Amino acid sequence: MSGNRRKALLVSAAVMGGAMLMTACQNADAATDAGASQGSSSSSPVATAPTSSGSSTGGGGQGSDATNNGTSTGTGKGSEDGVGSGVDTGGGKREAVEQGCGANDISWSTRSESQAGGYILVVAKAKAGITCYLPAALPTVAFGSDGTQAGPAEQSVGEQIKLSGSTAAYAGVNPKTTGTDGGKELDSIIVGIGGDDFDPVSLPVGTITVDEPVVTNWHTDPADAVPFN
């Protein structure tokens, strides 16, 4: 065999061997990739949806609904059940408001008395359907256009008086407490319930002489309303 032919055979064998080796490697890689792919697919867990019946029908939701129902059907004990007049004193109880008297709540009258040198007795009664309270203070009594006001005939004030129905209150007015001949000649007095009465009344009393006048507190007995000097 010639040298050229031997060289050609060796080259051909080498080429065939390399081709066979490449084919074997490709087959091995394909088998490895297929195995890895199948192993990865078979090892992946299948996701399962959680059961929702426990959360939707659980005791927490039902307990909340029951609480709401109890609240909406409960009976209130506040202002809805305590509707009425008066002041809420607690515990669902209400007491009537004690209304202070104003001059326009009262039926007024006067009469002249001879006791203690002469004085004017002022009589106050509540008008029909009215119940009110005279304060424990002097009535406001003024005279004339200059607003001369009567001072206190007593050293202390009395108690408040409830006027209702036929109950009457009395105050005695002495228009002149001086021993001189001076004074103003008037025929009426202005009476209010305390110093905050913005609607006083003018009461006719006949002709009187006014000089340093005084007035008693309100009393339920006319004998207690004599303005002694």
Buried (B, 14 or more C-beta within 10 A) or exposed (E): EEEEEEEEEEEEEEEEEEEEEEEEEEEEEEEEEEEEEEEEEEEEEEEEEEEEEEEEEEEEEEEEEEEEEEEEEEEEEEEEEBEEEEEEEEEEEBEEEEEBBBBEBBEEEBEEBEEEEEBBBBBBBBEEEBBBBBBBBBBBBBBEEEEBBBEBBBEEEBEBBBBEEEEBBBBBBBBBBEEEEEBBEBEBBBBBBBEEBEEBBEBEBEEBBBBBBBBBBBBBEBEBBBBEE
